[in-house]
Amino acid sequence: MAPELSQRRPGKFELVVDALDWGFRAQLDSYPTVDLASLSPPEAFREAARRVDPCYVNPDAIIRQGGFTGEQPRAPELLDLVGERAVEHRMRLLLDVLTGLQERGHVRADLDADTLTTMCFGGFFGAFLRGDPGGSAFAERVGDTVWQLIATDPGA
């Protein structure tokens, strides 16, 4: 167990929250770094869309996130933690890439980048519930399909 988790906590719930927080931070730190600015516009979008996948690093993450969602009525703090540590940074990356591509004229100016970011993230849950194994193959299909719809020059 991580040293900061071995200290005494007020209760079991606080220990669980601390352990989850530590795990989410460790997962984020394990993401491979990629200089999105060095990629072409479609490649940058596809890579950001790939990284919004809840299972990008941990194949069981989507199941765990579903479990936290189910606990929301009893422990809303857990869902807040998942949102802050396991969801928001992924969505922020995609939103920042989309906004940057809009500013440079590669993506339609009328695109609601925030809504599209949420739709891309939600697509992984939809695929999971339909029995699609998701992963990089699904992320590629999302990236390719969405790019054709949002790019000012889809062939670029």
C-alpha positions as CSV (number, residue, x, y, z in Angstrom):
1,M,0.0,0.0,0.0
2,A,1.3,3.5,-0.8
3,P,2.9,5.2,2.2
4,E,0.4,8.0,2.4
5,L,-2.4,5.4,2.6
6,S,-0.9,3.5,5.5
7,Q,-1.5,6.3,7.9
8,R,-4.6,6.0,10.1
9,R,-7.8,7.4,8.6
10,P,-11.0,8.4,10.5
11,G,-13.0,5.6,9.0
12,K,-13.3,2.9,6.3
13,F,-14.9,5.4,3.9
14,E,-12.1,7.9,4.1
15,L,-9.5,5.1,3.5
16,V,-11.5,4.0,0.4
17,V,-11.6,7.6,-0.9
18,D,-7.8,8.0,-0.2
19,A,-7.0,4.7,-2.0
20,L,-9.1,5.6,-5.0
21,D,-7.6,9.1,-5.2
22,W,-4.1,7.6,-5.1
23,G,-5.0,5.0,-7.7
24,F,-6.5,7.7,-10.1
25,R,-3.4,9.8,-9.7
26,A,-1.1,6.9,-10.4
27,Q,-3.2,6.0,-13.5
28,L,-2.9,9.5,-14.8
29,D,0.8,9.5,-14.2
30,S,1.1,6.3,-16.3
31,Y,-0.3,7.9,-19.4
32,P,2.3,7.9,-22.2
33,T,3.2,11.5,-23.2
34,V,2.6,12.6,-26.7
35,D,3.3,16.0,-28.2
36,L,0.0,16.6,-29.8
37,A,1.4,19.7,-31.5
38,S,3.7,17.5,-33.5
39,L,0.8,15.6,-35.0
40,S,-1.3,16.5,-38.0
41,P,-4.8,17.9,-37.2
42,P,-6.6,14.5,-37.8
43,E,-3.9,12.6,-35.9
44,A,-4.1,15.0,-32.9
45,F,-7.8,14.7,-32.8
46,R,-7.7,10.9,-33.1
47,E,-5.1,10.6,-30.3
48,A,-7.1,12.9,-28.0
49,A,-10.3,10.9,-28.8
50,R,-8.4,7.6,-28.0
51,R,-7.3,9.1,-24.6
52,V,-10.9,9.9,-23.6
53,D,-11.6,6.1,-23.5
54,P,-12.1,5.2,-19.8
55,C,-10.2,2.0,-20.5
56,Y,-7.2,3.7,-22.2
57,V,-4.8,2.4,-19.5
58,N,-7.0,0.1,-17.4
59,P,-9.3,-2.3,-19.2
60,D,-11.5,-2.7,-16.2
61,A,-12.0,1.1,-15.6
62,I,-15.4,1.2,-17.3
63,I,-16.8,-1.4,-15.0
64,R,-15.4,0.3,-12.0
65,Q,-16.8,3.7,-13.1
66,G,-20.2,2.0,-13.5
67,G,-19.9,0.8,-9.9
68,F,-19.1,4.3,-8.6
69,T,-22.1,5.6,-10.6
70,G,-24.3,3.0,-8.8
71,E,-23.1,4.2,-5.4
72,Q,-24.0,7.9,-6.2
73,P,-27.2,7.9,-4.0
74,R,-25.2,6.6,-0.9
75,A,-21.8,8.1,-1.5
76,P,-21.9,11.1,-3.9
77,E,-18.3,11.9,-3.0
78,L,-17.1,8.8,-4.8
79,L,-18.7,9.9,-8.1
80,D,-17.3,13.4,-7.6
81,L,-13.8,11.9,-7.2
82,V,-14.2,9.8,-10.3
83,G,-15.4,12.8,-12.2
84,E,-12.5,14.9,-11.0
85,R,-9.7,12.3,-11.2
86,A,-10.7,9.8,-13.8
87,V,-12.9,11.7,-16.3
88,E,-12.2,15.5,-16.3
89,H,-8.6,15.3,-17.3
90,R,-9.4,13.1,-20.3
91,M,-12.3,15.3,-21.4
92,R,-10.2,18.5,-20.9
93,L,-7.5,17.1,-23.2
94,L,-10.0,16.4,-26.0
95,L,-11.8,19.7,-25.5
96,D,-8.4,21.6,-25.6
97,V,-7.4,19.8,-28.8
98,L,-10.8,20.5,-30.4
99,T,-10.7,24.2,-29.4
100,G,-7.1,24.5,-30.7
101,L,-8.1,22.9,-34.0
102,Q,-11.0,25.3,-34.3
103,E,-8.8,28.3,-33.6
104,R,-6.4,27.2,-36.4
105,G,-9.3,26.6,-38.8
106,H,-9.0,22.8,-39.0
107,V,-12.4,22.2,-37.3
108,R,-15.7,23.8,-38.1
109,A,-16.1,27.1,-36.2
110,D,-19.8,26.3,-35.4
111,L,-18.9,23.1,-33.6
112,D,-20.0,22.8,-30.0
113,A,-16.7,21.3,-28.8
114,D,-17.9,20.7,-25.2
115,T,-20.9,18.7,-26.4
116,L,-18.8,16.7,-28.8
117,T,-16.3,15.9,-26.1
118,T,-19.1,14.5,-23.9
119,M,-20.5,12.5,-26.8
120,C,-17.1,11.0,-27.6
121,F,-16.6,10.0,-23.9
122,G,-20.2,8.6,-23.7
123,G,-19.6,6.6,-26.9
124,F,-17.2,4.3,-25.1
125,F,-19.9,3.5,-22.5
126,G,-22.5,2.9,-25.3
127,A,-20.1,0.6,-27.1
128,F,-19.4,-1.3,-23.8
129,L,-23.2,-1.7,-23.1
130,R,-23.7,-3.0,-26.7
131,G,-21.0,-5.6,-26.2
132,D,-18.3,-3.9,-28.3
133,P,-15.0,-4.6,-26.7
134,G,-14.0,-1.0,-27.3
135,G,-10.3,-0.3,-26.9
136,S,-8.1,1.1,-29.6
137,A,-10.2,-0.3,-32.5
138,F,-13.3,1.5,-31.3
139,A,-11.3,4.6,-30.6
140,E,-10.0,4.5,-34.2
141,R,-13.5,4.2,-35.5
142,V,-14.7,7.1,-33.4
143,G,-11.7,9.3,-34.5
144,D,-12.2,8.5,-38.1
145,T,-16.0,8.9,-38.2
146,V,-16.1,12.1,-36.1
147,W,-13.2,13.7,-38.0
148,Q,-15.1,13.4,-41.3
149,L,-18.0,15.3,-39.7
150,I,-16.1,18.1,-38.0
151,A,-13.1,18.9,-40.2
152,T,-13.1,21.9,-42.5
153,D,-11.1,19.7,-44.9
154,P,-11.8,16.0,-44.0
155,G,-9.2,14.9,-46.5
156,A,-6.4,16.8,-44.9
